[in-house]
Amino acid sequence: MSTEQRRVVKAPDVRRDEIVRAARELFADQGVRSTTFQHVADRVGVTRGLVYHYVGDMETLVGLVIDACIDDFVADLRAWDAARRPGDVDGAVVECVALFRRHVPTRRRGDGSSPRTATPLPRFDDAALSVQFLDRAVEALVDTLEVTTIPAYAARHTIEIAHVRATFVVLVHGLIALVRSQPDTPDDVLATLVRQTLRLAPNDPAAS
């Protein structure tokens, strides 16, 4: 690394975002355990000490990467909700399944690389981290649905399920497990599972 590179001064938020983005790419390429602060520093083009200055330790950096991944998924979910046509239940389910596919990784390729998703997802080579990420992601998604899609649906249709939040948590966890273990499951099967689990109303002809 040149002295000129080290002298580049950027706003703290910008530099921190660069570090998180670099770590996210490295975690996706080579896994969390195989990534060091030096790898991150080299990717950004700064000193290792500067990485320590902005994130403190690897545990904090991993948490920031997890937050960034979840934020992307939630943003995509909100965009899907904003684009839905009220009453078009079938269309919403199909588009939601497509969104789900964009964010949930399946089996790794033969070379060990991660499957392609909407944005780089870490290779959690630590079971505890994998569970932490999954639990936090599902909670964030259901939190978002509770203030967007669920109330909008309830304003137009009767909700036919009990324990709404718990049902959504079970559904999302189940879909993730199914797609990761059986990635060739057709989208129409996933859509049917969503419809059956949530007991969704028939499509509204007025939405067509």
Buried (B, 14 or more C-beta within 10 A) or exposed (E): EEEEEEEEEEEEEEBBBBBBBBBBBBBBBBBBEEBEBEBBBBBBBBBBEBBBBBBEEBEEBBBBBBEBBBEBBBEBBBEBBEEBEEBBBBBBBBBBBEBBBBBBBBEEEEEEEBEEBBBBBBBBBBEEBBEBBBEBBBBBBBEBBEEBBBEBBEEEBEBEEEEBEEBBBEBBBEBBEBBBEEEEBEEEEBBEBBBEBBEBBEBBEEBE
